[in-house]
Amino acid sequence: MPIIDKEGNFLAVADNVETISNSAAIADVMAQFANAEILGIIFPTHHDGRGYSLTKKLRRAGFNGKLRAIGPLIPDQFSDLIACGFDEIEISDEQFLRQPLVQWLAAKEISQHSYQNNNSTKTSIFQS
């Protein structure tokens, strides 16, 4: 499965990522995986946003490992996934053939602004 890191690098590595549902309770996740090196959050569909919320909660709770979004995500989500705390995105081989790395990088460059002031390093559209 192709993995793209937050800098836009393609990682062709096989690793032992611990995976959880995007609906997992934060207390349970921190109790079981607080020291995990890489934690993958499963997105069942690209329009299910619970993984974003879980990632923000994990970062606020002090999770310092890598967080990987796993599932049928789309390039338009790349910047928002990184901004909320993900380090990597993993998609299927079939999806990577339809949406290669160049599309993910282009989407990342297009999205330079945010609707929220506290959204990572992006400038708010109201400050632009």
FENFENNOR-V97152 format. One record per residue. N is the residue number from 1. RES is the residue in one small letter. OMEGA is omega in whole degrees, 0 to 359 (none if undefined). Layout:
BEGIN
N&RES&OMEGA, N&RES&OMEGA
END
This chain:
BEGIN
1&m&179, 2&p&178, 3&i&178, 4&i&180, 5&d&187, 6&k&175, 7&e&180, 8&g&178, 9&n&176, 10&f&180, 11&l&178, 12&a&183, 13&v&172, 14&a&181, 15&d&180, 16&n&179, 17&v&173, 18&e&182, 19&t&178, 20&i&175, 21&s&177, 22&n&177, 23&s&181, 24&a&178, 25&a&184, 26&i&181, 27&a&179, 28&d&181, 29&v&181, 30&m&179, 31&a&185, 32&q&189, 33&f&184, 34&a&182, 35&n&179, 36&a&178, 37&e&178, 38&i&179, 39&l&179, 40&g&178, 41&i&184, 42&i&172, 43&f&180, 44&p&177, 45&t&180, 46&h&181, 47&h&176, 48&d&187, 49&g&183, 50&r&179, 51&g&176, 52&y&181, 53&s&180, 54&l&179, 55&t&178, 56&k&179, 57&k&179, 58&l&179, 59&r&178, 60&r&180, 61&a&176, 62&g&178, 63&f&184, 64&n&179, 65&g&177, 66&k&175, 67&l&182, 68&r&173, 69&a&184, 70&i&176, 71&g&184, 72&p&180, 73&l&182, 74&i&183, 75&p&180, 76&d&181, 77&q&188, 78&f&183, 79&s&180, 80&d&177, 81&l&180, 82&i&182, 83&a&182, 84&c&174, 85&g&178, 86&f&176, 87&d&185, 88&e&175, 89&i&177, 90&e&179, 91&i&181, 92&s&176, 93&d&180, 94&e&179, 95&q&180, 96&f&175, 97&l&179, 98&r&183, 99&q&184, 100&p&184, 101&l&182, 102&v&178, 103&q&178, 104&w&180, 105&l&178, 106&a&179, 107&a&179, 108&k&181, 109&e&181, 110&i&185, 111&s&181, 112&q&184, 113&h&183, 114&s&174, 115&y&184, 116&q&180, 117&n&186, 118&n&185, 119&n&175, 120&s&184, 121&t&180, 122&k&175, 123&t&177, 124&s&178, 125&i&180, 126&f&178, 127&q&184, 128&s&none
END
